[in-house]
Amino acid sequence: MTIQDNNINNLFWFFYAIIALYLVAPILSVLADKHKDTLCYVVVIYFVVNDILAYLGHLIGKNIVTEFVSQPLLSSSFVGFFIMGYLIKENYFSIKIQNFLIIAGCITLVASIINVLTDGKYIFLSGYSSFLYSVALYLVVKRVTTKIKQEGVLKFFALMSGASLGIYILHPIFFAIFDKVVFHETINNWQNYLVVMNSWVHIFILPVVSYALLVVLVLCLKKIKLIAKVLP
């Protein structure tokens, strides 16, 4: 079990993406002050390669995107999300462009939901990533939070945010228990379990239920000094 091939624990897959982003961050930071347009260009390239080309390839049944295309164009390792988050934070985009991104994100989100509910019956509703609706969500949350002035509400969001990593660490256990009790399936029977993971209950209901229950559990556990030092 080694770190280079992700055999430590798949739960922490994002460490590899974060390490890559940390390595490229010094290069991108040079552009942050006076060359935001260049950063925006990188995001556009990222979106074209990872969303548009991937989507078109999905429609025609061809794998257009390969590692030889994505790596040289800085379109891997979530760099698009990384830069886009910075540009949104810095209010780089006009209100008109922000509104367009929110609308586009809502469209892809609805398409994704319909795709799940129809078991992928309509090919044109799938094949794209979560980039657009992730951007839309960030923009909406940013707008809402900037208008909140009540200190109590801000503290509540900060408290919920502080429990996020603990929830992420514990959620596989909760998912396993839920699937065993509700669906009577475990990961040991992979083919049947794969069907369970793709069900609308697992995609839409389980995350909400698990978050609601685990946020209470994590906040309670953090009150125990010994556990608080172990559970982030």
N, C-alpha and C positions, 0 to 999 in steps of 0.2 A: 504494500500500500504506500504510494508515494504521492507527493504533491503535484508533480509534473503531469500525471495522467488522471488527476481528479479521482483517485481511488480512496481518498481520505473520508469524504462524506459528501454525497451529491447535494445535500441540503445547502452547502456553502459554495455552490457553483459560481455565485456572483463574485467571489473573491478574485477569480481569474480575470473577470471583466474589469474589476476595480483596479487590479494591479496594472493592467494594460493602460487604463485611463490615467493612473498616476504617472506612468512612464511618459505618456504623451502630453501630459498637462504642462510641463515647462515649455514645450514648443508652442502650444496653443496660447499660453499666457502672454507670450511676446506679441500676439495679435490682438489681445483683449482690449488694449487701450485705444489704439489708433486704427486698427484694421478689422473692425467688427464685420465689415462687408465680406472680407475673406472668410471669416468664420461662418457666416451665413452661406457662403458658397460651398463650404465643406458639408454643411447640413443638407444642402440641396443635392449634392453628389451622393451623400449617404442615403437620402430618401429615394433618389432615382434608382440606385443599385438595389437597395434592400426592399423597396416597396413596389415601385413602378415596374422594374424589370422582372422582379419575382412574380408580381401579379400577372403580367403579360405572359410569362412563361407558364404559369399555372393555367391560364386560359387555353393556350395552344398545346399544352402537354409537353413542354420542353423545359429543361433545366438551364435557363439562360445564365443565371448567376453561378459563378464558380469561385473557388478560392483565388484564382489568378486574376479575377476581375475585382473582387472585393478588397483584398489586402492592399494593393498599391494605391487605391483610391480612398484610403482611410475610412472605409465604410463598414468596418467591423468593430467588434468590442464595444458596442453601444455608444460610440463616440458622438453619433448624431443626437442621442438623448442628452448626453453630457453637455455639448455645446448649446443645444437648443434651450436647455434649462438656464444656462448662463445668460443667453440673449433675452429670454423672457424676463428674467430677474432684473436685467439692466434696462428694461422697457425699450428694447431695440425696435420692436415692431409697432407700427401705427395701430390705432384702434380699429381701423377698417380691416387691416390684415389679421389682427387678432380675432375679429368677428368671423372672418373667412375661415381661419384655422379651427375655431370652435364649431362652426357649422360642418366643416369637412370631417372633424373628429366625431361629431354626433352621427353623421351619415355612416361612417365606417363602423361605429359602435352598434348602431341599429342593424346594419348588414351582418355584423358578426353574431349578434343575438339571433337573428332570423336563421343564419346558417346553422347555428347549434340546434335550434328548435326544429329545423327541418332535416336534421341529420345530413347536412351537406348536399341536399338535393339540387340546389342551384349553384353551379360552379362559379358564376360571376360574383357570388357573395363571399367568396373565400380566396385565400392566396396572398393576403396582405398582412403586414405586421400590426402591432398595437401602437405604432408610432403616433399616428394622427390623433387617436382618441386619448392617448396619454398626454399629448401636448394640450389638447382641448381641456382635459381635466385640470392640468396645472394652471392654465389660464383662468378657468372658472374659480378654482380655489384661491388663486392669487387675488382676483377681483373681490371675492367675498371677504377674505381675511383682511384686506386693506381697509374695508369699510367697517370692520368690527372695532368698536372703541371700548366696549366693556372689558375691564380687566379680568373679571371672573370667567368670561367666555374664552379669552386668550389663555388663561391658566388651564382651563379644561382641555383645550386642544393640545397644549404643551404636555399635559399629563397623559393624554391618549398617545401622543407621539412617542413619549418616553417608554411606552409599553410595546412598541412595534417590534423591536428585535426579539424580545422575549416571546411574543406571540408567534413570530416566524419560526423560532427554534422549537416551540412546543406543538405547532399545528400538525406536523406529520403524525404525531401520536394520536391527536384528536381525530384526524382523518381516518386513521387505521381503525380506531374503535368504532367510529360512525359507520364505516363501510362494513365492518364485521357485524354490527348490530342491525343495521338497516338493510343492507344488500346481501349479507351473509357471504361476503367475498373477502379474500385477502390477496396480498401481492404474490403469494405462493402460486396461485392459479392465474398467471399473468394475462392470458387471453381474455378470460372472463372479467378480470379486474380492469383491463383496458376499456372494455365496454362500459363499466361502471364509471370510470374517470371521465368518459365522454358524454355521460348523461347530463341532462339539463339540471337535475337536482345537484349533482356534484359541482357543476360549473357556476350556477347562480345562487343556489340556496345555501350550500355547505359553507362557502367562505363567509357569508354574512352571519350565520349561526355560530361558526367557530370563533369569529372575531368578537362577537358579543359576549360569549362565554369566557374566552381566553383572556380578554382584556381585564375582566374582573379577577380571574385567577392570578394573572401576572401581577397586578397591582397589590393583591393581598399577599402574594409570596414576597414581594419586595419589602414588605413591612417586617419580614423576618431577617434579621441582620446577617445571619450566616448564608442564607439563600440569596439575599440581595447582592452579596459579593460574587456569587457564581452566575446568577441569572442577570443578564444585562437589561 
